[in-house]
């Protein structure tokens, strides 16, 4: 429901925010886990488990809030203001976001090389690729 050019009214703001949809909760948890996994090396070097325990819900709730704002900006003026405010705060010096290497063959194989290297296994490239296919198919439920 797109608002026509008219002034916003306080009556446009819900007295209480509606509950977060199950879909938004699922998306927030998924995105928060992706952020958490991407932070693992930083966490192990710079943050204690206690600090990470405190940081995890902050990340999850901020993601859920952003998702809520994106879903409701057309009908809730506060959601629109939240988006505008945060978009204005994005600094010019931030690099554009990039997709992690996890979605490339080289990234997948290199991650496995690292895992097997830490375990002491001295595997050939062919053995790593064979294990990679097994992992891929097992993860997809194809055996």
BELURRA-V255072 format. One line per field, one symbol per residue. ss: DSSP state (2 for helix, 1 for strand, 0 for the rest). A space follows every 10 residues. Layout:
ss=???
//
This chain:
ss=0000000002 2200000000 0222222222 2222222202 2222220022 2222222222 2222222222 2200002222 2222222200 0000000000 2220222222 2222222200 0000222222 2222222220 000
//
